[in-house]
Amino acid sequence: MNSESTHSTKDNLQVIYEDNHLIVINKRPGDIVQGDKTGDTPLSDVVKNYIAEKYNKPGAVYLGVVHRLDRPTSGIVIFARTSKALPRLNKLFAEKEAKKTYWAVVKNTPPKAADTLIHYLKRNPKQNKSYSNVKEVPDSKKGILDYRIIKELNNYFLLEIDLHTGRHHQIRSQLSAIGCPIKGDLKYGFDRSNPDGSIHLHSRKLVLIHPVTKEELTFVAPPPTEDSIWKACTDN
């Protein structure tokens, strides 16, 4: 798979929504939201370049990072375009007023067609991994999600997941804990990686109140349909 399909540039950026206060992007699985030790160009810089060119803005472009998605994950990422919007968006996310829905492709049959999972997640920073425990353990944080099977593919199941908490690697860890690691997710027990380094986890939908206009906004992002399994998920 070429880098065009796995990395966003200012020319191929998938913009779902933009106004004066915020911009919503459909992140490709190779994009990193914020700069890290890899030195790769973060999505935040790509979006700044896009805004600078589109609106012919001289000088530095303001862009606030509101939340992150794991690098191998695709889907909705929202950025603040003004210093007024950033703290308000941060507050929405901190107070769980932004409703997030994900899609995940798993190989093993989930124990139930739909369920609420409650685990206590303990993060291991050295491994950059979170472990799900059925009972509370020291330094753990409670993680809650709802899942339901929405499609059966030839060898896989498509799950829709509503997050009630936002813990480190929460969906990846909790699905692994019920014997359903996400396709391509070696770190959490899937048997092989995807060729492009992605995992089949996609931030599908985000519902929130606009930080300035106060209207309710719903954003939906298509998964990377150049991938045959994601394409099968969206085919009727």
Backbone torsions as a table, in degrees:
resi	resn	phi	psi	omega
1	MET	NA	131.3	-175.8
2	ASN	-81.5	166.7	-175.0
3	SER	-68.9	-19.4	176.8
4	GLU	-58.4	-37.7	-176.2
5	SER	-89.7	-15.6	-177.1
6	THR	-107.8	-11.3	178.4
7	HIS	-131.5	140.1	176.9
8	SER	-86.4	143.4	171.6
9	THR	-126.6	171.1	179.8
10	LYS	-62.5	-21.6	-177.1
11	ASP	-90.5	-24.6	179.9
12	ASN	-114.1	11.2	-177.3
13	LEU	-55.7	131.5	179.9
14	GLN	-94.3	94.1	-178.6
15	VAL	-89.8	121.4	179.6
16	ILE	-87.5	-36.3	-175.2
17	TYR	-160.4	143.3	170.2
18	GLU	-152.3	144.1	169.7
19	ASP	-144.9	-165.5	-176.3
20	ASN	-66.7	-21.2	-171.5
21	HIS	-108.1	-24.9	-178.6
22	LEU	-150.4	161.4	176.6
23	ILE	-139.7	134.8	-175.9
24	VAL	-117.0	127.3	-173.8
25	ILE	-118.0	145.2	168.3
26	ASN	-93.2	102.4	-174.4
27	LYS	-74.0	136.8	172.8
28	ARG	-81.3	155.9	-174.4
29	PRO	-65.3	-17.4	178.5
30	GLY	-88.6	-8.9	-176.0
31	ASP	-75.5	141.1	171.9
32	ILE	-106.1	132.1	-171.8
33	VAL	-70.2	-45.2	179.6
34	GLN	-125.3	154.6	-178.9
35	GLY	-58.5	146.2	176.7
36	ASP	-145.0	-167.1	-174.0
37	LYS	-65.7	-15.8	179.2
38	THR	-68.0	-25.7	-177.3
39	GLY	78.0	3.7	177.9
40	ASP	-69.3	150.3	-179.9
41	THR	-65.0	120.3	-179.2
42	PRO	-76.1	157.0	178.8
43	LEU	-57.5	-35.4	179.5
44	SER	-58.1	-39.4	177.9
45	ASP	-70.4	-37.6	177.9
46	VAL	-61.2	-44.0	-179.7
47	VAL	-65.9	-39.7	176.3
48	LYS	-59.1	-43.7	179.4
49	ASN	-64.3	-39.2	178.0
50	TYR	-61.9	-46.9	-179.2
51	ILE	-65.1	-43.9	-179.0
52	ALA	-58.6	-42.8	-178.2
53	GLU	-74.2	-46.5	-175.3
54	LYS	-63.0	-41.8	-175.5
55	TYR	-103.1	9.2	176.8
56	ASN	52.3	49.6	-176.1
57	LYS	-91.5	119.7	173.9
58	PRO	-79.2	156.9	176.6
59	GLY	75.0	-168.7	-174.9
60	ALA	-73.3	137.7	176.7
61	VAL	-94.7	131.8	176.9
62	TYR	-79.3	132.8	173.6
63	LEU	-152.3	124.3	-179.6
64	GLY	-105.5	130.3	177.2
65	VAL	-82.8	119.9	-175.0
66	VAL	-93.4	-41.1	-179.2
67	HIS	-154.4	173.0	-177.9
68	ARG	-125.4	160.8	167.8
69	LEU	-125.2	143.5	175.5
70	ASP	-55.3	144.8	-176.2
71	ARG	-52.4	-45.7	-176.9
72	PRO	-76.3	-1.5	-178.9
73	THR	-93.3	148.5	176.6
74	SER	-110.4	170.9	171.6
75	GLY	117.5	-159.4	-166.0
76	ILE	-70.5	126.4	170.1
77	VAL	-130.8	132.4	-179.8
78	ILE	-111.0	137.8	176.6
79	PHE	-122.8	148.4	175.5
80	ALA	-90.3	135.9	179.4
81	ARG	-98.6	-7.5	178.8
82	THR	-135.6	155.1	178.7
83	SER	-71.0	-15.2	175.6
84	LYS	-76.3	-40.5	-176.0
85	ALA	-75.6	-33.1	-172.3
86	LEU	-57.9	-55.0	-178.7
87	PRO	-63.5	-31.1	178.9
88	ARG	-69.3	-41.3	176.5
89	LEU	-66.5	-42.1	177.7
90	ASN	-56.9	-41.0	-179.2
91	LYS	-65.4	-42.6	178.2
92	LEU	-57.6	-44.3	-178.8
93	PHE	-71.2	-41.7	-179.3
94	ALA	-63.4	-35.5	-177.7
95	GLU	-93.8	13.6	175.7
96	LYS	60.3	30.8	178.9
97	GLU	-94.3	-1.8	171.9
98	ALA	-99.1	117.9	-175.6
99	LYS	-92.2	120.8	-175.5
100	LYS	-111.8	132.0	176.7
101	THR	-122.3	133.7	-179.0
102	TYR	-118.8	158.0	167.4
103	TRP	-112.9	140.6	175.9
104	ALA	-138.4	140.4	176.4
105	VAL	-105.7	123.7	179.5
106	VAL	-125.6	155.7	-176.8
107	LYS	-91.6	-40.8	-175.1
108	ASN	-83.0	147.7	179.0
109	THR	-68.5	123.4	177.7
110	PRO	-61.8	151.1	-178.6
111	PRO	-56.1	-34.2	178.6
112	LYS	-134.0	158.0	178.6
113	ALA	-67.4	-29.1	176.7
114	ALA	-151.7	144.1	-178.1
115	ASP	-164.8	162.1	170.4
116	THR	-105.7	125.4	179.5
117	LEU	-103.1	130.9	175.7
118	ILE	-125.8	119.0	177.5
119	HIS	-134.4	166.3	172.3
120	TYR	-110.9	111.9	-173.0
121	LEU	-94.1	128.2	176.4
122	LYS	-115.8	125.2	-175.2
123	ARG	-90.1	136.4	172.9
124	ASN	-110.9	100.4	-174.4
125	PRO	-61.5	-34.7	-179.1
126	LYS	-63.4	-39.0	179.6
127	GLN	-88.3	-9.3	-171.3
128	ASN	49.5	54.9	-175.0
129	LYS	-146.4	147.9	176.5
130	SER	-116.7	135.2	-179.2
131	TYR	-104.3	132.1	-179.7
132	SER	-93.7	126.6	179.0
133	ASN	-117.8	143.3	179.6
134	VAL	-71.1	-34.1	178.9
135	LYS	-113.3	158.9	-178.9
136	GLU	-64.6	135.0	175.4
137	VAL	-125.8	162.1	-179.3
138	PRO	-54.5	137.4	177.4
139	ASP	65.7	18.6	177.6
140	SER	-93.4	159.3	177.4
141	LYS	-124.8	140.2	-177.7
142	LYS	-70.8	131.9	177.2
143	GLY	-121.9	130.6	-178.7
144	ILE	-130.0	132.6	173.0
145	LEU	-146.7	156.6	171.0
146	ASP	-109.7	138.4	172.7
147	TYR	-130.4	156.7	170.9
148	ARG	-150.5	146.3	176.3
149	ILE	-76.6	124.0	179.1
150	ILE	-111.5	-12.0	177.3
151	LYS	-159.6	140.6	172.4
152	GLU	-106.5	124.2	177.2
153	LEU	-100.2	-176.7	-178.5
154	ASN	-56.2	-51.5	-177.0
155	ASN	-120.1	3.9	-171.5
156	TYR	-138.2	168.0	174.3
157	PHE	-122.6	136.6	174.1
158	LEU	-96.9	121.9	178.9
159	LEU	-107.4	141.5	170.1
160	GLU	-105.2	132.5	-171.8
161	ILE	-126.5	128.5	172.5
162	ASP	-106.8	123.0	-177.8
163	LEU	-89.0	132.2	174.2
164	HIS	-103.0	-18.9	176.7
165	THR	-134.8	159.6	-179.0
166	GLY	-120.2	77.0	-179.2
167	ARG	-95.1	160.9	178.4
168	HIS	-58.5	123.3	178.2
169	HIS	52.4	32.4	-170.9
170	GLN	-58.4	-52.7	-176.4
171	ILE	-64.2	-43.4	-178.5
172	ARG	-60.1	-44.9	-177.5
173	SER	-71.2	-44.4	-176.8
174	GLN	-69.5	-39.5	177.6
175	LEU	-66.2	-38.2	176.3
176	SER	-61.3	-37.4	-178.0
177	ALA	-65.6	-24.5	177.1
178	ILE	-99.2	15.5	176.3
179	GLY	82.5	18.9	-177.5
180	CYS	-127.5	63.6	178.0
181	PRO	-61.2	149.8	-178.0
182	ILE	-73.6	141.9	-179.6
183	LYS	-52.9	128.2	177.9
184	GLY	88.3	-7.5	-173.4
185	ASP	-91.2	79.6	179.8
186	LEU	-56.4	-39.2	-176.2
187	LYS	-58.7	-32.1	-177.5
188	TYR	-112.6	26.0	166.0
189	GLY	102.8	2.8	174.8
190	PHE	-74.3	149.9	-168.9
191	ASP	-78.1	-18.2	176.3
192	ARG	-151.4	156.3	-177.8
193	SER	-85.2	162.1	171.8
194	ASN	-79.9	146.5	-176.5
195	PRO	-54.6	-33.9	-177.1
196	ASP	-93.5	6.2	179.0
197	GLY	82.4	1.0	-179.8
198	SER	-79.6	169.2	164.5
199	ILE	-123.4	158.3	-176.4
200	HIS	-86.9	63.7	174.4
201	LEU	-128.9	129.5	-171.1
202	HIS	-137.3	127.4	175.8
203	SER	-78.2	99.2	-166.9
204	ARG	-83.5	-42.1	-170.2
205	LYS	-144.7	143.5	176.7
206	LEU	-138.3	127.8	177.4
207	VAL	-120.2	126.5	178.3
208	LEU	-155.0	168.0	176.0
209	ILE	-91.5	128.9	-179.9
210	HIS	-56.6	131.6	-174.2
211	PRO	-63.9	-19.9	-177.5
212	VAL	-114.9	-50.8	-176.2
213	THR	-80.1	-18.6	178.7
214	LYS	70.8	10.8	176.2
215	GLU	-83.7	152.2	178.0
216	GLU	-79.0	131.2	180.0
217	LEU	-117.7	140.3	175.2
218	THR	-124.4	123.6	178.9
219	PHE	-114.5	137.3	177.2
220	VAL	-129.7	132.2	-177.7
221	ALA	-116.6	128.7	174.5
222	PRO	-69.6	143.4	175.7
223	PRO	-71.9	169.9	-177.3
224	PRO	-68.7	95.0	-171.3
225	THR	-78.1	-0.6	170.1
226	GLU	-72.8	-12.3	174.8
227	ASP	-88.8	127.8	-171.5
228	SER	-64.1	-34.1	-179.0
229	ILE	-74.2	-42.4	175.0
230	TRP	-61.6	-37.7	179.2
231	LYS	-62.4	-41.5	178.9
232	ALA	-63.2	-30.3	178.6
233	CYS	-67.0	-29.9	-175.7
234	THR	-100.7	-11.8	177.3
235	ASP	-70.8	143.6	177.6
236	ASN	-80.1	NA	NA
